[in-house]
C-alpha cells in the first residue's frame, strides 16, 4: 500500500519550470527538488537561472538551467528536448512565466503591450502545453501540466484588463486541455493571491517597505501575504501522485482573500 509521504515523493519525476529565475518559479522549482524531483529551470535571464540551478545542486538536488524565451516556439521545443536529453524523460511541466508591469485603463493601453501580454501569458501556455504533452507522451506515458493563473482571470480588473484577459484564457485552456490530453496527462492550474514578487510590486506601484500597506488594503483573512513556497507546495501536490485523480481544476492559493 502506498503511504501518504510516498504520494508526495517526486523521485523519478522530471519537471520543467518556466520563469524560474526568481519569485514564484524559483519557489516551485525548489519545492519539486526538495521532494526528490529533477528540475529544469528556464527563463530569459541566464544569470538568474544559473544561480537557482547551482543552489539546488549545492543542496543535493538535480537541476540544470536552460535559457528560454517562452514566446519563441523553437526555444520551447529545445527546452523540452533538453530535459529529456539530460534526465531521460519529462513528466511535469509548469507554465509559470508571465506577468505585466503596466497598469492603465484598457482604452489607454498601447496595442503593443496588449500583444506582448497575450503572447507571454496566454500563447506561451498554449505552446508550452502542447510541446510538453508531446514529450511526456513519447517519453513517460503519464504526466502533469500546471498553468499558473491569477484571480485576475475570474472577474473585472480595472487597470489590468489585458492581463486579466490572458489569465481567463489560461483558465479556459486548462479546462479544455485537461479533457483533450486525458488520460495520459493531467492539466491543472494554480491561481496565486498576493505574492510580493518584483513584477507584482511594480504593477501595483509599491516597494518592499510598503508590504504592510498592501496587507491592510487587501484585508487578507489569514493575516499575511503569500510566499513562493506557498505556491510551490500547491504545485507539488498537483504534480505528485497525491493528485493522481485531479485534473481540470484551478486551485486558488490566496490566504482566503477574494480573487482580484
Secondary structure, 3 states (H helix, E strand, C coil): CCCHHHHCCCCCCEEEEECCCCHHHHHHHHHHHHCCCEEEEEECCHHHHHHHHHHHHHCCCEEEEEECCCCCHHHHHHHHHHHHHHHCCCCEEEECCCCCCCCCCHHHCCHHHHHHHHHHHHHHHHHHHHHHHHHHHHHCCCEEEEEEEEHHHCCCCCCCHHHHHHHHHHHHHHHHHHHHCCCCEEEEEEEECCECCHHHHHHHCCCHHHHHHHHHHHCCCCCCCECHHHHHHHHHHHHCHHHCCCCCCEEEECCCCCCC
